[in-house]
Amino acid sequence: MASATTEAPITDGEPSTEEMVARVRGLHPLLEKNAARGEQDRRVVEESIQALTEAGIFKIAQPRRYGGYEMSVRTQIEVSAAVAEADGGTAWVVTLCNQCAWMVGLFPEQAQDDVWKTNPDAKVSGVVTPSSESVKVDGGFKVNGRWFYNSGSWHSDWAVLGMPVVDEAGEVIDHGIALIPRTDLDFQETWFVAGMKSSGSNCLIAKDVFVPDHRIISAPKAWQGEVATEHTDEVLYRSAFTPVLALGIAAPQLGMGRKVLELVQEKAAAKPLTFTFYATQAESPVFRHQIAEAAMLIDTAHLHAYRAVDAIDRAAREGTFPDDLMRARARADAGWVVENVTKAIDLLLFAHGAAGFAENNVIQRHWRDSAVAARHAYIVPGVSLEMYGTALLAKDGNITPML
């Protein structure tokens, strides 16, 4: 199973990708212990958040100027997948908080100072959909809105939230991303779901919140590689926006797929193949074929994920912005991760048998978490493939500006 990085970190600093993954795996017993309670509480247990914070797991995409590690997109993927081996909901929070920290790195330094200068451990959640209204006022905007589904909402200090940018007449002239302190936002519990229960993907609410100009960036410009940070030498923040988000959201699937495969393999040595003469599942040629097919599907997911993130990291290092075709392919790679892991987990559940659905069997939790995460609009396989097919065939545009 491919899992170790073959690319150098995007910076020459420490720690390495391998060290970060090792830190996560050292926390697996704690994360696994708290997983069931996290589902009950519909939020990651604070003990787990604190341990991950102390291990530096939320610093992967934070600028080094604030004590962050400013590591590669590849590192973000591998760390998120390693967390998901223990618990998908926790991995989702780690993923989204790191991605939103990366987004803060695209803002002007003044906005970054607002977030991290006095609290270098500040966490950021976010939703880029502009489900809000705004009014132009002196020095910024007044914003009203509701943003679903804000993963990590219980743990964040700030939020990056989509908003319409309007002129003095109220006409929409841009899609903005606003950076708002969590203390300025109301909160509503809305996350009652079958999987990813502990991700805390609730609703944040703004009521006449003032957002100064320096805490707003243009989303379409960011999608095309034009960002507001003055620190253009920071390689990580030159990475292509939408591939970073899509591949990050797909990353927990890799860890959950690996874990389900591992659990089914382990149990096969002692679990009988019911209603056959086989004393164990492992003796059955049919079961062996199913295990091999599932492992190949999971390997395929890893190969596509790593190809995509390595290409994005390479372009950032070289100071080039990937063209439409490359970005569309990265979106398709993210969808392909989802497609193949979903198929693999379904196959493994058939192979393992009905015991996999027992409430005390961790396999069913990974299955539910993976199934819910796979339906995120940013990584729906069919839509992702349509984007890539359009880029391959149509030279006059795509189905979305979010490439």
Sequence and secondary structure as in RCSB ss.txt:
>XXXX:A:sequence
MASATTEAPITDGEPSTEEMVARVRGLHPLLEKNAARGEQDRRVVEESIQALTEAGIFKIAQPRRYGGYEMSVRT
QIEVSAAVAEADGGTAWVVTLCNQCAWMVGLFPEQAQDDVWKTNPDAKVSGVVTPSSESVKVDGGFKVNGRWFYN
SGSWHSDWAVLGMPVVDEAGEVIDHGIALIPRTDLDFQETWFVAGMKSSGSNCLIAKDVFVPDHRIISAPKAWQG
EVATEHTDEVLYRSAFTPVLALGIAAPQLGMGRKVLELVQEKAAAKPLTFTFYATQAESPVFRHQIAEAAMLIDT
AHLHAYRAVDAIDRAAREGTFPDDLMRARARADAGWVVENVTKAIDLLLFAHGAAGFAENNVIQRHWRDSAVAAR
HAYIVPGVSLEMYGTALLAKDGNITPML
>XXXX:A:secstr
   S  S  SSS SS HHHHHHHHHHTHHHHHHHHHHHHHHTS  HHHHHHHHHTTGGGTTS GGGT     HHH
HHHHHHHHHHH HHHHHHHHHHHHHHHHHTTS HHHHHHHHTS TT  EEEE S  EEEEEETTEEEEEEEEEEE
TTTTT SEEEEEEEEE TT  EEEEEEEEEEGGG EEE     SS GGG  EEEEEEEEEEEGGGEEEHHHHHTT
    S TT GGGGS HHHHHHHHHHHHHHHHHHHHHHHHHHHHTT   TTSS SSGGG HHHHHHHHHHHHHHHH
HHHHHHHHHHHHHHHHHHT    HHHHHHHHHHHHHHHHHHHHHHHHHHHHH GGGGSTT HHHHHHHHHHHHTT
 GGG HHHHHHHHHHHHH SS  S S  
